[in-house]
């Protein structure tokens, strides 16, 4: 799809060499789509918007995504995160509705920080693997960020503590129109020591040692994380 802008947002907390490899992969698989990068340090990646060192939190990530969406000129937008690998096939999907967030699947987690045997674990849908009409996505993000300070400089509190303080940020996909679409080549996300969230929910019985296109899990860790 040509009428799509990729919004790459990052807090620049991952190891620089790892993130360079992630960006190199994204540049290759999304070509020739425009990329807007919204970062906390200046980076040479697409059209860069640097917001400064505002801190790492889910709220800040969404704010960075919103900034990128507002800067885009295309009808559709999709996010790209600094620990995800996206296949070419993913960027060919064309949303059929302008009032819906489309989430691609399957998505697999690879725990690169563990010393135990490494396998791909299948995730539930992820907001980092989504596509939507730009104006609708701006509406969704502004709704979710309404009443919040511009930036939240620290990691989110535990859910129960955040709710008690009125600081809980609900799932980006909650309460909005969401549809799923399937791709043959899966999306992969790494869990590293630098990740904001060390754990993610995954489906039981979905463990694999090898994935189409990406290959062996240990080999992928060596290529990107070592």
Long-range contacts (C-beta under 8 A, 24 or more apart in sequence): 1-33, 1-76, 1-91, 1-92, 1-93, 1-94, 2-32, 2-33, 3-74, 3-75, 3-76, 4-33, 4-74, 4-75, 4-76, 4-77, 4-78, 4-91, 4-131, 5-33, 5-34, 5-35, 5-36, 5-68, 5-72, 5-73, 5-74, 5-76, 5-77, 5-78, 5-134, 6-30, 6-33, 6-34, 6-35, 6-36, 6-46, 6-77, 6-78, 6-79, 6-80, 6-91, 7-35, 7-36, 7-38, 7-65, 7-68, 7-69, 7-72, 7-77, 7-78, 7-79, 7-80, 8-35, 8-36, 8-37, 8-38, 8-45, 8-46, 8-68, 8-79, 8-80, 8-81, 8-82, 9-37, 9-38, 9-39, 9-61, 9-64, 9-65, 9-68, 9-79, 9-80, 9-81, 9-82, 10-37, 10-38, 10-39, 10-40, 10-43, 10-64, 10-81, 10-82, 11-39, 11-40, 11-55, 11-56, 11-60, 11-61, 11-82, 11-196, 12-39, 12-40, 12-41, 12-43, 12-82, 13-56, 13-194, 13-196, 14-82, 14-83, 14-192, 14-194, 14-195, 15-192, 15-194, 15-225, 18-83, 18-190, 18-192, 18-194, 18-224, 18-225, 19-82, 21-223, 21-224, 22-82, 22-83, 22-84, 22-85, 22-224, 23-82, 25-85, 25-86, 26-80, 26-85, 26-86, 29-85, 29-86, 29-87, 29-88, 29-90, 29-91, 30-80, 30-86, 30-88, 30-91, 33-91, 34-72, 34-73, 34-74, 35-80, 36-68, 36-71, 36-72, 37-68, 38-64, 38-65, 38-67, 38-68, 39-64, 47-71, 54-151, 54-153, 55-151, 55-152, 55-153, 55-154, 56-154, 56-155, 56-196, 57-152, 57-153, 57-154, 57-155, 57-156, 57-196, 58-156, 58-169, 58-196, 59-145, 59-148, 59-151, 59-152, 59-156, 59-169, 60-151, 60-152, 60-153, 62-141, 62-144, 62-145, 62-169, 62-172, 63-145, 63-150, 63-151, 65-141, 66-138, 66-141, 66-142, 66-145, 69-134, 69-137, 69-138, 69-141, 70-138, 72-134, 74-134, 75-133, 75-134, 76-131, 76-132, 76-133, 76-134, 77-131, 77-132, 77-134, 77-137, 78-130, 78-131, 78-132, 79-127, 79-128, 79-130, 80-128, 81-128, 81-189, 83-189, 83-190, 83-191, 83-192, 83-195, 84-128, 84-129, 84-187, 84-188, 84-189, 84-190, 85-187, 85-188, 85-189, 85-190, 85-214, 85-224, 86-129, 86-187, 87-183, 87-185, 87-186, 87-187, 87-213, 88-185, 89-183, 89-184, 89-185, 90-129, 90-183, 90-185, 90-187, 93-131, 93-181, 93-183, 95-131, 95-132, 95-133, 97-133, 97-177, 97-179, 98-133, 98-135, 98-136, 99-133, 99-136, 99-177, 100-132, 100-136, 100-177, 100-178, 100-179, 101-130, 101-131, 101-132, 101-136, 101-137, 101-140, 101-173, 101-176, 101-177, 101-178, 101-179, 102-130, 102-131, 102-132, 102-178, 102-179, 102-180, 102-181, 103-127, 103-129, 103-130, 103-173, 103-178, 103-179, 103-180, 103-181, 104-129, 104-130, 104-131, 104-180, 104-181, 104-182, 104-183, 104-187, 105-129, 105-180, 105-181, 105-182, 105-183, 105-186, 105-187, 106-182, 106-183, 106-186, 106-187, 107-186, 107-187, 107-188, 107-189, 108-186, 108-187, 108-188, 108-189, 108-206, 108-208, 108-211, 109-188, 109-189, 109-190, 109-191, 109-200, 109-202, 110-188, 110-189, 110-190, 110-191, 110-217, 110-220, 110-221, 111-191, 112-190, 112-191, 112-192, 112-221, 112-224, 112-225, 113-191, 113-192, 113-193, 113-195, 113-198, 118-217, 118-218, 118-221, 119-207, 119-208, 119-209, 119-217, 120-186, 120-188, 120-206, 120-207, 120-208, 120-209, 120-210, 120-211, 120-217, 121-202, 121-203, 121-206, 121-207, 122-202, 122-203, 122-206, 122-207, 122-208, 123-189, 123-200, 123-201, 123-202, 123-203, 124-201, 124-202, 124-203, 125-173, 125-178, 125-180, 126-187, 126-189, 127-171, 127-172, 127-173, 128-189, 129-187, 130-173, 140-172, 140-176, 141-172, 144-169, 144-170, 144-172, 155-196, 184-212, 185-212, 185-213, 185-214, 186-211, 186-212, 186-214, 188-214, 188-220, 190-221, 190-224, 190-225, 192-225
